[in-house]
Amino acid sequence: MERLEDELERARTLDVADLADAIEAIGFECTRCGGCCKGLDDEHTATVFPDEVRELEAAEELEWRDVARPMPFGLDADGHGETFEWALQTDDCGDCTFYEEGDEPRSGACTVHDHRPLICRTYPFSVALGGTSQPMGEAVDEEGMVRAHECEGLGRDISRADAEELAAALKERAVTELEEAIDVRDSYAPVDAGPEETVVHDSEGAKRADGTPYR
């Protein structure tokens, strides 16, 4: 198993043109079906990093809890315990809180589109590097380092300009995810949390569910 630092170096040397070639070969066009924004059979758990939370807070004049919630993995049914990283906040239906259903089919929209996190900007693609995360669902196609995950928009024509923009974001995401993983590892310290407390360990240390530092 390669060290995270080695994977980070590989991520930093990814060639955007090569990634764009792979994206073009697979093909993609968003159909605005909302599948990647909805909980569907499972709870929506799109990863959002601290800097991305703060960007959304500032742009939309929101509080931390409005943007992000503790990643549910490792927490009990009441949301207590310790976990790693944050997920975008969800509504009562389990959909992303920033998704707005349209009046017509395939007319849904992201209400924070210009400030959406990297994982949203790059869906349904990921790169085949250890230490990076995958979007919802297993990979259904692969071209070089690029993996495509289940999405009805796959296989459609994509312009070179759009492929290059997506590829640049995909590289940025791979680098960011690995930098975050290294920082989480290096900043992690066990806490003596009570049975009704929630602690999130992210790249900046331990935090409460509202994003404030733990103790």
HELIX and SHEET records of a PDB file:
HELIX    1   1 LEU A    4  ARG A   12  1                                   9    
HELIX    2   2 VAL A   16  ILE A   26  1                                  11    
HELIX    3   3 PRO A   50  GLU A   60  1                                  11    
HELIX    4   4 TRP A   64  VAL A   67  1                                   4    
HELIX    5   5 HIS A  113  HIS A  115  5                                   3    
HELIX    6   6 LEU A  118  THR A  122  1                                   5    
HELIX    7   7 ARG A  160  SER A  187  1                                  28    
SHEET    1   A 3 THR A  47  VAL A  48  0                                        
SHEET    2   A 3 TRP A  86  LEU A  88 -1                                        
SHEET    3   A 3 ALA A  68  PRO A  70 -1                                        
SHEET    1   B 3 GLY A  81  PHE A  84  0                                        
SHEET    2   B 3 THR A 198  ASP A 202  1                                        
SHEET    3   B 3 GLY A 205  LYS A 207 -1                                        
SHEET    1   C 2 TYR A  99  GLU A 100  0                                        
SHEET    2   C 2 ALA A 109  CYS A 110 -1                                        
SHEET    1   D 3 PHE A 125  VAL A 127  0                                        
SHEET    2   D 3 VAL A 146  HIS A 149 -1                                        
SHEET    3   D 3 ALA A 139  GLU A 143 -1                                        
END                                                                             
